[in-house]
Amino acid sequence: MAQRPNLENVNRRILELDQFPTLPSIAVDLVHRWNDPEVSLANVTDLISKDASLSSKVLQVANSAKFGLKKEVSSLHHAGALLGLNALRCITLGVTVMDLFADYQADWTNDFEPDEFWRHNLGVAIASEMLAERFSYPSPEEAFLGGLIHDIGKLGLLTVMPEDYMEVVRKASAGSQTLLEHEKQSLSVTHTEVGKWIAEKWNLPEKFRKAIWLHHQNPGAYQDKSESSGHLEWIVYIADHLVRRSRIGNAGNQYLQNDDLWLQQNFGFDSDDLSDFTEELLPRVQAAGEVLDLETPTIQVYLKSLEDANRILAGRGLEAEVELVETRERTGFLKKLSEIANLSITDGPELDVLAKAVDLIRDFIDLKWALVLTHDTSYQTVQGVLFTEGLSRPESFYRVLNLVEEERESLQMRGRSSVSLLGETVLSSGKRMNLRDSVMRILQTGSLLAIPINISDEIQGECFIDTTGSKLQQTRYRNYLESLLDASAKLYERVRLFRRVQRESESATDALRRESEAHRQLFHFERLASVGRLAAGAAHEINNPLAVISGKAQILLMSEGDPEKAESLNSIINQTMRISKIISDLMGYARPAEPEVADTRIAPLIDNALYMARHRFPDNHVDTMIDVPENVPELRVDGRQIEQVLVNLFVNAIQAMNQEGILTVRAEYIDGAGMVNIHVTDTGPGIPTNDLSRIFDPFFTTKREGEGTGLGLAVSHRIIDNHGGRLTVNSQVGRGTTFTLQLPCPGEAEILPIRKSSGKRPVRKSGKKRILIVDDEKQLSDLMRDFLRDAGYTVEQAMDGIEAMGRLENKVYDVMILDLRMPRKDGLEVLEELRKTTSGMSILVVTGLASNEEIDQAAAYGADKILRKPFQLDELLHAVEEISRKSSASSD
């Protein structure tokens, strides 16, 4: 036989063969015409008349003895009417395809029988047509043509490599493998692939290319069997099976992959259907064969075919029986191998998993006694699994080896059997047994099998088995055993590695958690620093206009007699102070400020905070329950900061309840602890457990975009911490949330209360003092000027530090009111210069929101008092009077 052809060479030889037959254009037209449901006899005969060879063949058949006409038929239309559409289709398509390869038959070997080949293909064509009608395929004519040309690739291979291909056909006739498998092994190409190439060369429609290429693709593999009836290639597949089953023709492939049961289970056939189908198929094929001048086989030919089939089937039956036994054994082996491989490495310690694997092996090979043991490479310990008939299940054992160093080195160098490591051992059930004695007893019977166990490419144990009465007398079962033990050893090693990786993973996870937490804290600190810088810059620009608004409102309030308008002005003053406080707290989170503590009553704090929280949700339907017992003392806190915390908690609660529910605020005095607890409870959905540990983190929020910044609880937590208290949370999903503020009661330290506006104009003072206001915010400067002039002071103004120092060169002032942040020369620079050049002048610093460091530095440079904007005008007047008195007292 010639050398095995290469796939690319076969492809090239087929495609580059210039004389390779091409489907005539009239045949292509006929293919499309036969698929037309409106086709008429006249249309077909008109088309046939254009081809002299086809016309001659049609007239020849019409004048054959079969029809017994006395008068010669000379008209093509008359012949068509006599034969009918089905006979015309068979003649035109069959003869056209058969004639294409007529010139190549001389090169084919004598072993190839063209009539048998075409009879098989004609049978598949007619069977496909019958199946198309059975499965309601839309075009039986397509099915006929698909069946007729489905094996066209075999003719291609015969044309290109006749000797090579006939050798493949002879091998396939033995019936042990399909023709397709022999083609792939010997030629690297199959007749289905070559047929697809020919169909592409002929430019056939895609459905015929697929029928040629995929007619050996088993449609029974698809779950939806009804789907197969909609694909031409699957109809051809079933037709090919039925024709080979009926021994109609011979195209070189007599191997049946499926039986009648397969047809019955997958495609609705029963035994009567198959019998009826064959009875109808045989005469139709015989009639079509006569039309195509195919020699009609005699009854002897059919009997010989039947005898050959029986002989092949008998041989196959014996082979199949042997193969079935071996297949069952292999299946059992592979099942156990799969079960061992699929044992979970997380089910327990190494020995427990190994015991499960040994139990699976024992069940497959029917072992009576087996011992699997392993040891570490340094011979510190030995462990393993034992199974005997007296044990209901395999038991594990673990034994520490008390060997001296010389003994370990000797074992490592000589590689002694693990039996020497055994002795009196306690099994997992608590039973004591001398394992070495057990091994030696079986060894004396001559039925002990020892197999080394490889772990990580090293021998780290052995398996001892009593082969008495077991299947291990057979070589293949010993091979099975070795494979199963190898799988068990690998499983054992995977469990050990998993445990080690698990420990290392836990350690790495903890390290990663700490690192992640450090990064998170660093990120938050950077964000807080950015917020602090942003707040510090914005505060000065915001507090200056707030001071103007507040001051103007205070001026109007002094002369307002209408109570309603006076209340509105008070509201403006209060809200400007609140805005300033919020900005101060935002910056204060990044730059914490000490709270300005004072004795504060709890009830007004709660009422004010609840009023402000409700003001944000005017249409809410939240009921409130306030419980502040009389024994709860005043708090020693910064009232505005605690009010801010309560507002934040109330707002969160109302949002959590979707503005419907019950908000409960309860205060209690912890006797003996000097603390007061304030519990804020809502009936909302609760906080998920995973979020509880993060709710006080800066910027963490579960609210929708725009509903929160994630700073509220963080700022609140910081405020309570700065008061020496605690803010805690208790929440259950579906049962609401409770925040608890724990705050200190008053101590003995006393503070000066913040003075509030009296609502009256200031009284003029005798003896005017001169004041210089230095502030770049003109409206605020004008406001302070007018107010102080009205109070009896002489007031002048400067827009920044440079202008102020120029005025001081020519005039003397008693008091300077100085802003810290100004263009050109700021307040700190002015203070530093005044300390060196000027004495006797009192300095009052007013600032939008300087940092704590700047305020401390201002005091160090000699500032007598500091006010934060916005402020009460009474506070300004009080501060001026205070530093003026101190200045006068020191000069006296």
VENSUL-V984298 format. One record per residue. OMEGA is omega in radians with two decimals (none if undefined). Layout:
omega:OMEGA
omega:OMEGA
This chain:
omega:-3.12
omega:3.14
omega:-3.08
omega:-3.12
omega:3.10
omega:-3.09
omega:-3.12
omega:3.12
omega:3.11
omega:3.14
omega:-3.11
omega:-3.10
omega:3.12
omega:-3.05
omega:-3.09
omega:3.14
omega:-3.02
omega:-3.08
omega:-3.11
omega:-3.01
omega:3.09
omega:-3.13
omega:-3.11
omega:-3.10
omega:3.14
omega:3.10
omega:3.09
omega:3.11
omega:3.13
omega:3.09
omega:-3.14
omega:-3.11
omega:-3.14
omega:3.13
omega:-3.13
omega:-3.11
omega:-3.11
omega:-3.08
omega:3.11
omega:3.14
omega:-3.13
omega:3.13
omega:-3.06
omega:-3.11
omega:3.07
omega:-3.13
omega:3.14
omega:-3.09
omega:-3.14
omega:3.13
omega:-3.04
omega:-3.09
omega:3.13
omega:3.13
omega:-3.14
omega:-3.13
omega:3.14
omega:3.13
omega:3.13
omega:-3.13
omega:-3.10
omega:-3.12
omega:-3.13
omega:-3.09
omega:-3.10
omega:-3.06
omega:3.02
omega:3.13
omega:3.13
omega:-3.10
omega:-3.11
omega:3.07
omega:-3.12
omega:-3.13
omega:3.12
omega:3.12
omega:3.10
omega:3.13
omega:3.12
omega:3.12
omega:-3.14
omega:-3.06
omega:-3.06
omega:-3.05
omega:-3.10
omega:3.12
omega:3.10
omega:3.14
omega:-3.13
omega:-3.13
omega:-3.02
omega:-3.10
omega:-3.10
omega:-3.10
omega:-3.11
omega:-3.11
omega:-3.12
omega:-3.11
omega:-3.12
omega:-3.05
omega:-3.09
omega:-3.10
omega:-3.08
omega:-3.03
omega:3.13
omega:-3.13
omega:-3.13
omega:-3.10
omega:-3.13
omega:-3.13
omega:-3.08
omega:-3.13
omega:-3.08
omega:-3.12
omega:3.11
omega:3.12
omega:-3.09
omega:3.09
omega:3.09
omega:-3.09
omega:3.08
omega:3.09
omega:3.12
omega:3.13
omega:-3.11
omega:3.09
omega:3.11
omega:3.11
omega:3.12
omega:3.11
omega:3.11
omega:3.09
omega:-3.14
omega:-3.09
omega:-3.13
omega:3.04
omega:-2.96
omega:-3.06
omega:3.08
omega:3.12
omega:3.06
omega:-3.13
omega:3.12
omega:-3.11
omega:3.11
omega:3.10
omega:-3.09
omega:-3.04
omega:-3.01
omega:-3.12
omega:-3.08
omega:3.13
omega:3.11
omega:3.09
omega:3.08
omega:3.13
omega:3.08
omega:3.14
omega:-3.05
omega:-3.06
omega:-3.02
omega:-3.08
omega:3.13
omega:-3.04
omega:3.13
omega:3.06
omega:3.09
omega:3.14
omega:3.13
omega:3.09
omega:-3.09
omega:-3.11
omega:3.09
omega:3.01
omega:-3.13
omega:3.11
omega:3.09
omega:3.08
omega:-3.12
omega:3.14
omega:3.10
omega:3.13
omega:-3.10
omega:-3.11
omega:-3.01
omega:-3.01
omega:-3.07
omega:3.13
omega:-3.13
omega:-3.14
omega:3.10
omega:3.11
omega:3.11
omega:3.11
omega:3.10
omega:3.12
omega:3.13
omega:3.13
omega:3.08
omega:3.11
omega:3.12
omega:3.14
omega:3.08
omega:3.09
omega:-3.06
omega:-3.08
omega:3.12
omega:3.08
omega:3.14
omega:3.13
omega:3.12
omega:-3.01
omega:-2.96
omega:-3.05
omega:2.99
omega:3.10
omega:-3.01
omega:3.13
omega:-3.14
omega:3.13
omega:-3.09
omega:-3.09
omega:-3.13
omega:-3.05
omega:3.13
omega:-3.13
omega:-3.08
omega:-3.11
omega:-3.13
omega:-3.11
omega:-3.10
omega:-3.08
omega:-3.13
omega:3.03
omega:3.12
omega:3.11
omega:-3.11
omega:3.12
omega:3.13
omega:3.11
omega:-3.11
omega:-3.14
omega:3.10
omega:3.06
omega:-3.11
omega:3.11
omega:3.09
omega:-3.11
omega:3.14
omega:3.12
omega:3.05
omega:-3.10
omega:-3.12
omega:-3.11
omega:3.13
omega:-3.12
omega:-3.09
omega:3.12
omega:-3.11
omega:-3.14
omega:3.11
omega:3.11
omega:-3.11
omega:-3.09
omega:-2.99
omega:-2.99
omega:2.97
omega:3.07
omega:2.88
omega:-3.05
omega:3.12
omega:3.11
omega:-3.10
omega:3.12
omega:3.13
omega:-3.12
omega:-3.12
omega:3.13
omega:3.12
omega:-3.06
omega:-3.02
omega:-3.13
omega:3.13
omega:3.10
omega:-3.14
omega:-3.14
omega:3.14
omega:3.12
omega:3.10
omega:3.11
omega:-3.11
omega:3.11
omega:3.05
omega:-3.11
omega:-3.12
omega:-3.11
omega:3.12
omega:3.13
omega:3.11
omega:3.12
omega:3.13
omega:3.13
omega:3.10
omega:3.10
omega:-3.14
omega:3.12
omega:3.10
omega:-3.11
omega:3.13
omega:3.13
omega:3.13
omega:-3.11
omega:3.13
omega:3.10
omega:-3.14
omega:-3.14
omega:3.10
omega:3.11
omega:-3.09
omega:-3.12
omega:3.09
omega:-3.12
omega:3.14
omega:3.13
omega:-3.12
omega:3.13
omega:3.10
omega:3.11
omega:3.14
omega:3.12
omega:3.09
omega:3.10
omega:-3.11
omega:3.09
omega:3.12
omega:3.11
omega:3.12
omega:3.14
omega:3.11
omega:-3.12
omega:-3.09
omega:3.04
omega:-3.08
omega:3.11
omega:-3.14
omega:-3.05
omega:-3.12
omega:3.13
omega:-3.09
omega:-3.05
omega:3.12
omega:3.13
omega:3.11
omega:3.12
omega:3.09
omega:3.12
omega:3.12
omega:3.13
omega:3.11
omega:3.11
omega:-3.14
omega:-3.10
omega:-3.09
omega:-3.03
omega:3.11
omega:-3.12
omega:3.08
omega:-3.10
omega:3.13
omega:3.11
omega:3.09
omega:-3.13
omega:3.10
omega:3.07
omega:3.07
omega:-3.04
omega:-3.13
omega:3.11
omega:3.06
omega:-3.10
omega:2.99
omega:-3.11
omega:-3.13
omega:-3.05
omega:3.13
omega:3.00
omega:3.05
omega:3.13
omega:-3.13
omega:-3.13
omega:-3.14
omega:3.13
omega:3.12
omega:3.11
omega:-3.12
omega:3.08
omega:-3.12
omega:-3.06
omega:3.08
omega:-3.13
omega:3.11
omega:-3.11
omega:3.03
omega:-3.04
omega:-3.11
omega:3.13
omega:3.13
omega:3.13
omega:3.13
omega:3.11
omega:-3.12
omega:-3.09
omega:-3.04
omega:-3.14
omega:-3.10
omega:3.12
omega:-3.14
omega:3.13
omega:-3.12
omega:-3.13
omega:-3.05
omega:3.12
omega:3.11
omega:-3.02
omega:3.08
omega:3.12
omega:-3.09
omega:3.11
omega:-3.09
omega:3.13
omega:3.12
omega:-3.10
omega:3.04
omega:-3.04
omega:-3.14
omega:3.11
omega:3.14
omega:3.14
omega:-3.08
omega:3.12
omega:3.14
omega:3.12
omega:-3.12
omega:3.11
omega:-3.14
omega:-3.10
omega:-3.14
omega:3.06
omega:3.14
omega:-3.14
omega:3.13
omega:3.14
omega:3.13
omega:3.05
omega:-3.12
omega:3.09
omega:3.06
omega:3.06
omega:-3.09
omega:3.09
omega:-3.14
omega:3.03
omega:3.11
omega:-3.07
omega:3.01
omega:-3.06
omega:-3.09
omega:3.07
omega:-3.11
omega:3.13
omega:-3.09
omega:3.02
omega:3.14
omega:-3.05
omega:-3.06
omega:3.11
omega:3.05
omega:3.08
omega:3.08
omega:-3.10
omega:-3.12
omega:3.12
omega:3.14
omega:3.09
omega:3.11
omega:3.10
omega:3.13
omega:3.11
omega:3.11
omega:3.08
omega:3.13
omega:3.14
omega:3.11
omega:3.12
omega:3.13
omega:3.13
omega:3.13
omega:3.13
omega:3.13
omega:3.12
omega:3.13
omega:3.11
omega:3.14
omega:3.13
omega:3.11
omega:3.12
omega:3.14
omega:3.12
omega:3.12
omega:3.12
omega:3.13
omega:3.11
omega:3.13
omega:3.13
omega:3.13
omega:3.13
omega:3.11
omega:3.11
omega:-3.13
omega:3.12
omega:3.12
omega:3.13
omega:3.14
omega:3.12
omega:3.12
omega:3.11
omega:3.12
omega:3.11
omega:3.11
omega:3.10
omega:3.13
omega:3.13
omega:3.13
omega:-3.13
omega:-3.12
omega:3.12
omega:-3.09
omega:-3.05
omega:-3.12
omega:-3.11
omega:-3.12
omega:-3.06
omega:3.10
omega:3.08
omega:3.07
omega:3.12
omega:3.11
omega:-3.13
omega:-3.13
omega:-3.12
omega:3.12
omega:3.12
omega:3.13
omega:3.10
omega:-3.14
omega:-3.11
omega:-3.10
omega:-3.08
omega:-3.07
omega:-3.14
omega:-3.12
omega:-3.10
omega:-3.12
omega:3.12
omega:3.11
omega:3.11
omega:3.12
omega:3.13
omega:3.07
omega:3.11
omega:3.10
omega:-3.12
omega:-3.12
omega:-3.09
omega:3.07
omega:3.10
omega:-3.14
omega:3.12
omega:3.14
omega:-3.12
omega:3.12
omega:3.12
omega:3.13
omega:3.14
omega:3.11
omega:3.10
omega:-3.10
omega:3.10
omega:3.11
omega:3.13
omega:-2.98
omega:3.10
omega:3.09
omega:3.11
omega:3.07
omega:-2.98
omega:3.07
omega:3.07
omega:-2.99
omega:3.09
omega:-3.03
omega:-3.01
omega:3.11
omega:3.10
omega:-3.12
omega:-3.12
omega:-3.12
omega:-3.13
omega:3.14
omega:3.11
omega:-3.12
omega:3.13
omega:3.13
omega:-3.13
omega:3.12
omega:-3.13
omega:-3.02
omega:-3.08
omega:-3.08
omega:3.13
omega:-3.12
omega:3.04
omega:-3.11
omega:3.07
omega:-3.09
omega:-3.14
omega:3.10
omega:-3.10
omega:-3.10
omega:-3.10
omega:3.11
omega:-3.10
omega:3.04
omega:3.12
omega:3.05
omega:-3.00
omega:2.93
omega:-3.01
omega:-3.10
omega:3.13
omega:3.13
omega:3.07
omega:3.10
omega:3.11
omega:-3.12
omega:3.11
omega:-3.13
omega:3.14
omega:3.14
omega:3.13
omega:3.12
omega:-3.12
omega:-3.14
omega:3.10
omega:-3.12
omega:-3.13
omega:-3.12
omega:3.07
omega:3.07
omega:3.13
omega:-3.11
omega:3.07
omega:-3.11
omega:3.08
omega:-3.07
omega:3.10
omega:3.10
omega:3.12
omega:3.12
omega:-3.07
omega:3.11
omega:3.14
omega:-3.13
omega:-3.08
omega:3.05
omega:3.07
omega:3.04
omega:-3.11
omega:3.10
omega:-3.02
omega:3.06
omega:3.11
omega:-3.13
omega:-3.04
omega:-3.10
omega:-3.09
omega:3.11
omega:-3.09
omega:-3.10
omega:-3.10
omega:-3.04
omega:-3.08
omega:-3.05
omega:-2.98
omega:3.12
omega:3.10
omega:3.08
omega:3.05
omega:3.05
omega:3.12
omega:3.05
omega:-3.13
omega:3.09
omega:-3.14
omega:3.10
omega:-3.11
omega:-3.12
omega:-3.14
omega:-3.06
omega:3.14
omega:-3.00
omega:-3.11
omega:3.10
omega:3.10
omega:3.14
omega:3.13
omega:3.13
omega:-3.13
omega:-3.13
omega:3.07
omega:-3.11
omega:3.09
omega:-3.11
omega:-3.13
omega:-3.12
omega:3.03
omega:-3.09
omega:-3.11
omega:3.03
omega:-3.05
omega:3.03
omega:-3.13
omega:-3.14
omega:-3.07
omega:3.06
omega:-3.03
omega:3.05
omega:2.98
omega:-3.13
omega:3.04
omega:3.07
omega:-2.99
omega:-3.11
omega:3.01
omega:-3.11
omega:3.01
omega:-3.09
omega:-3.12
omega:-3.13
omega:3.13
omega:3.06
omega:3.13
omega:3.09
omega:-3.09
omega:3.12
omega:-3.13
omega:3.13
omega:-3.12
omega:-3.14
omega:3.10
omega:3.11
omega:-3.14
omega:3.13
omega:3.13
omega:3.07
omega:-3.13
omega:-3.04
omega:3.03
omega:-3.09
omega:-3.12
omega:3.05
omega:3.10
omega:3.14
omega:-3.09
omega:-3.11
omega:3.10
omega:-2.96
omega:-3.10
omega:3.11
omega:3.11
omega:3.13
omega:3.14
omega:3.13
omega:3.12
omega:-3.09
omega:-3.11
omega:-3.11
omega:3.06
omega:3.12
omega:3.11
omega:3.04
omega:-3.14
omega:2.99
omega:-2.99
omega:2.99
omega:-3.02
omega:3.01
omega:-3.04
omega:3.11
omega:-3.05
omega:-3.12
omega:3.12
omega:-3.14
omega:-3.14
omega:3.08
omega:3.13
omega:-3.12
omega:3.10
omega:-3.04
omega:-3.06
omega:3.10
omega:-3.12
omega:3.11
omega:-3.08
omega:3.00
omega:3.01
omega:-2.88
omega:2.99
omega:-3.10
omega:-3.04
omega:-3.11
omega:3.09
omega:3.10
omega:3.09
omega:-3.06
omega:-3.03
omega:-3.13
omega:3.10
omega:3.11
omega:-3.14
omega:-3.13
omega:-3.13
omega:3.14
omega:3.14
omega:-3.12
omega:-2.95
omega:-2.98
omega:3.07
omega:3.09
omega:3.14
omega:3.10
omega:-3.07
omega:3.05
omega:3.14
omega:3.00
omega:-3.05
omega:3.08
omega:3.01
omega:3.04
omega:3.12
omega:3.10
omega:3.13
omega:3.13
omega:3.13
omega:3.09
omega:-3.14
omega:3.11
omega:3.11
omega:3.13
omega:3.14
omega:3.04
omega:3.09
omega:-3.08
omega:-3.14
omega:-3.09
omega:3.06
omega:3.07
omega:3.07
omega:-0.17
omega:-3.08
omega:3.03
omega:3.14
omega:3.07
omega:3.10
omega:3.12
omega:-3.13
omega:3.13
omega:-3.14
omega:3.13
omega:-3.14
omega:-3.09
omega:-3.09
omega:3.07
omega:3.12
omega:3.14
omega:-3.14
omega:3.14
omega:-3.13
omega:-3.12
omega:3.14
omega:3.09
omega:none
